[in-house]
């Protein structure tokens, strides 16, 4: 699923009260299942 706009990894983490590993400015452009993930997507395990 593509998001209507790009979010930073830090913005997403703040929205869901989650910790993250990596560049806080990483551009997140979608959310997808692990077998369908594309560059810029988040997936949950």
GIJOLIN-V838497 format. One record per pair of residues at least 6 apart in sequence whose C-alpha atoms are under 7 Angstrom apart, sorted by the first residue. I is the first residue (numbers start at 1). J is the second residue. D is the distance in Angstrom with one decimal. If there is no record, write none. Layout:
# GIJOLIN-V838497
i:I j:J d:D
i:I j:J d:D
This chain:
# GIJOLIN-V838497
i:1 j:30 d:5.4
i:1 j:31 d:5.3
i:1 j:32 d:5.9
i:2 j:29 d:6.0
i:2 j:30 d:4.1
i:2 j:31 d:6.5
i:3 j:29 d:5.6
i:3 j:30 d:5.0
i:5 j:29 d:6.7
i:6 j:27 d:6.0
i:6 j:28 d:5.6
i:6 j:29 d:4.8
i:7 j:27 d:5.7
i:7 j:28 d:5.1
i:7 j:29 d:6.6
i:8 j:24 d:6.5
i:8 j:25 d:5.0
i:8 j:26 d:5.4
i:8 j:27 d:4.8
i:8 j:28 d:5.8
i:9 j:24 d:5.2
i:9 j:25 d:5.9
i:9 j:26 d:5.4
i:9 j:27 d:6.4
i:9 j:28 d:6.2
i:10 j:24 d:4.9
i:10 j:25 d:6.6
i:13 j:19 d:6.3
i:13 j:20 d:6.7
i:27 j:40 d:6.3
i:28 j:40 d:4.9
i:28 j:41 d:5.8
i:28 j:42 d:6.8
i:29 j:40 d:5.2
i:29 j:41 d:5.8
i:30 j:40 d:6.4
i:30 j:41 d:4.4
i:30 j:42 d:6.3
i:31 j:41 d:4.9
i:31 j:42 d:4.7
i:31 j:43 d:5.9
i:32 j:41 d:6.2
i:32 j:42 d:6.3
i:32 j:43 d:5.5
i:33 j:43 d:5.9
i:34 j:43 d:5.8
